[in-house]
Amino acid sequence: MSNERRGGSRRESSGGQQPRRPAQGGKNFRGGSSAKSRAQANAPRRRPAKPEEQGRDVHVEGGVRLQKVLAQAGLGSRRASEEMIANGRVEVDGQIVTELGVRIDPATAVVHVDGLRIQLDQAKVTIALNKPLGVVSTMDDPKGRPTVADLIRNREERLFHVGRLDADSEGLLLLTNDGELANRLSHPKYEIAKTYLVTVEGEIYPRTARELLKGVELDDGVAKMDAVHVLQQIDGFAMLEVVLHEGRNRIVRRMFDAVGHPVTRLVRTRIGPIPLGDLKAGRTRVLGRTELGTLMGAVDL
C-alpha cells in the first residue's frame, strides 16, 4: 500500500449544555493542580503516532472497505465517506488513510474521524440516566427498593452502571455494555472529573473553600476538590458547584461533613465531558456519536 498513509492525530472537544445556575453571582475557588485534572478529564487526549509506526500498512485482506464501514457507522453516505478519506480526515490504527481501496476489520480496527473515535460495534451502547431521589445504584436490591434496573427495563442490552450515586443523591449516571470503556471510566488513572450541584447547611466562607481544595482528612485518607464555586447563600444554606475526580463512597457528603457543613441535597451534573443537561429525572438518552467519541477520547480509547 502507498506511503501516503501517515500517522498523526488531532482531537476536538465537544461542548455540552451547562447546568442551570441561580441568577446570583458567586465566588470561584480552584486548586492549583486540580484545574489540570479537570481539563484532562473533560477533553479528549491527543495520541500522536509513534515515529516508528509512520506509514504502517493497515489494509486487511478480506476485510470491509473503509468507506462502507464509515457509512454503516452513520458518518454519511459512501460517497461522503470517500470524500472524508480522500481529504485525510480518517485515521485507522494511528495511520491517516487517503486511499479508497483500503479494507479493515471492523471488529479490531480503531478508527477516528477528525480526531474523534468512532464506535464501530453497533451492539455497544452507552446511555445517560438522570437517577431520581430514592433509587439505589444497583441492578438488584434485596431490600426491595427501586433500582437503576427498574428505569432501563425497556433496554434489550445488558447494561452496567459506571460508578454509583447514593439513594439520597440525584443526577447523572452512565450505563454501558462496553466493558473496556466502563473499566477506564472507573480507573483512577484517567482522573475523570465529576461535577456536582450541592446544597449545604451554613454559610461557606473562603477559608472553608480553601480547606476543601487543599485537602480534608477523612477516615480513609485525604480527599481534595478540584474546584469550588459558591453560587448562592441564603437563609442559612449555601448552594455550590464542586468538581472532583475522587471516586470514594459518599465522598462529597463526607468532605462537607468534615468541614461542618452537612449536605442537604446533591445532584451530579456532569461526568467528564458528558453533561446531565435537561434530562428529566428517571429518563435516559443514548449518547450520540460526538459525545461518545469525546468520552472515549477522555480515557485514551
N, C-alpha and C positions, 0 to 999 in steps of 0.2 A: 504494500500500500504506500501511498505518497507520504513524503515527509512533511506535507502541509499540515498534518495533524499535530499540532503543537500543544504542550501543556500550558496551563495557566488557569487562573480562576478569578472571578470577580463576584462580589456578593452585594445584594441590596437588602435593606431592611424594609419591612412593610409596617406602616403605622397602624394604629388601631384607635377606636373611639376611647377617649379617656373617661374615667368615672366622673359623674356629675358631682360638683362640689358646691358648698354653700357660697352665697354671694360675698360674705365677709372675707376679707383677706386674712392671711395668717403668716406664720414665720416658717422659713425653711431651715433645717439643720441637716448637714451631711457630714459623714465621716470622711477622712482623707482617702484611704484606700478603698472604702466601700463603694464610692461612686464608680470606680473602675469595675468592681464586681458586677454592679448593676448594668453597666454598659455591655459587659461581656455576655451577660445573660439575656439581654433584650435585643441583641443583634447577631446576625449570622457571623461566624468566624471565617476568615479567609483561609483557604487551603492552597497556597501556591504549589504548583507542581514541582517535584524534585528534579534538579538538573539532569540526573542520570536517566529520568523517565521521558525526556523530551523525545517526541517522535515515535513513541512506543505504539505498535500496531494493536488496535482494539477490535479489529474485524474478527468475527466468529463465523467460520464456515457453517452453513446450515442454520444460521440464526435468522432473526427477523429484521427486515430493513428498518433502519433507524427512523426514517420519516413515518413509517407505519406505526412504530412504537409510540412516537410523539403524538400522532393523531389519535391513537387509541387512548392515550392518557389525557385527552381533552385539550391539547395545545392548538387545535385548529385542524383544518383540512390537511391532506397530504401535501398539497401544493404549498400551503402556508408553512408547513413543517420543512419542506425542501428549501424554501427561502431562508428560514432560520438557520438551517445547516450551512447553506452557501454563504451566508453572511457571518459565519464564525460565532454564532450565538450559542452553539450546543457543545457541551463537554461530556465525554464518555470516559469514565475511569481516569479522570485527571487530564485527558487529552482533548484539545479543541479539534472537532471533526468538521471538515468542509466538503468532503466527498459524498455524493449521494448514493454510492453503491455499498456503503458500509452496513454490515449486518451485526446485530448484537444479540446477546441472550438476555431478555428482559428479567429473568429470574435472578441474575447475578450482577448485571451491569449497574453502575452508579451514574446517573445522568443528571446534568444540570443544564438549565436554560437561563441565560442571562445571570448566571451565578446562583440560581435558585434550584435547590434539589427537587426533582420530580419523582413522586411516588408512582412507580410502575406497576406495583402489585395492587390490582383493583380490589383484592379481597381484604386489604388492610384499611382500616378506618380509624380516625381519631375524632372524638367529639368533645364539645364543651358542654358542661352541665352547670346550671345555677342551683346548687344544693339549698333547699329550704331549711329553715329552723326546725329542729326536731328529728331530722333524718340522719341516720348513722351511716358513716362512710364504710360500709361493708356490703358484701353481696348476700349475706345471710346473717340473721341475728337470732340467737337462741332465746332472747327475751321477748321476741315478737314485735320489736319496734320497727317502724318504717325504715327501709334501707334504700341505698342507691339503686339496687337491682329493681326495686318497685318502679322506679322512674324510667327505666330503659327496657321494660318488658316487650316493647314493640320492636326492639332491635334483634335481628337474627344472629348477629355476630356474638361471640363470647368475649365480652369486653372486661377489662380490668381497670380499676381506678388508679391514677398516679398520685400517690400521696393521700393525705386524709384531711378532713375537717371535722372538728368535734360536732356532736349533735347540737350543741348550743351555739354553733357558728354557722355562718351562711356564705354563699358565694361560689366562686369558680372552682370546679373540679375538672380535670381532664381524664377521659377514659379512652382506651385504645386496645386493639388486639395486636399491635406491633410490639413484640417483646423487647427488641433492641431499643426502640425509642423510649419505652417505659423505663427500662433499666438506666438509660443515660439521664433521663429527666430526674430520676431519683438519686443519682450518684452525686455525692458532694464535690467531685472533681470539676463538674461543669458549672457549679455555683449559679444555678438558675434562681434569679431573684423573684420574690413574690411580694405583691403589693396588697395592703390591707387598709380598709377604712374602719377605724376603731373609735368607739366612744368609751371614755373612761370617767371615773369619779374624780372630782377635784380639778384644780387649775394646774396646767402644765407650765412650769417656768423654764427659762433657758437652761438652767443648771440640770434640770431633770432630763431634758433632751440630750444634753452633752453626756450625761451619765449613760443613757441608753446607747449612744453612739460609741462611747469609749469601751463599754462592756459591763454587764451586770453579772455578778456571781450567783449562779444557781447551784442546786444540789448535784447536778451532773456537769458542772463546768461553766466557764464564762460564755455569755452569749452577747452578740453585738447586733445593732441595727445598722443598716446601710444609710438610711435617710429617715428623718422625722419632720413632718410638715404639719404644724398646728393650723387647722382650718377654722375652728370656731371654739369659743369658750363662753358659756352662758349658764346661769343658774346652777353653778356647782359641778358642771360637767364640761368635758373637753372632747372635741372631735378632731381626730388626727388621721393623716395618711402616713403610713410607715412602710418601709421597704426593708426586707432582709432576705438572705438566702439560707438561713438556718432551717433545718427540717425536723428538729426535735419535737416531741409530743407537746402540744399546748404551749409552744414556745412564746408566742406573743402574749398570751394571758399571764404566763409565769414571769415574764420580764416586767410587765406593768405591775403585777403584784409585788415584785421585789422592790420597786421604787415607790410603792404606796399609792398606786392608782388602779384599783380593780377595774377590769373591763366589764362593761355592761352590754356592749354589742360589738360583734366582729364580723366583717364581711370581706372576703378575699375578692379583689377586683382585677387582679392580673397575675398570670404565671408567665414569666419571661416575656416574650413578645405578644402573648395572647391575652386580649382584654375580655373582661366579662361583658362590657358594652351594655346594651339594653335588653339582654336576655332575661326573660321573666323567670321568677322562682319556679322550680320544678320542670323547666323546659330545657331542651337540648338543641344543639346545632352542630352539624358536621363541619369540621374545619375545611375551608376552601384550599385550593392548590397553593396560593400565595402564603396563606397563614401556615399551612403545614410545612411548606418548604422553608419558611423562616424559622419555625420551631425546630426543624431537623438541623438547620444550619447552626442554631444556638448550641447544639450538642455535638457538633462536628460530624454529622451524618451526611 
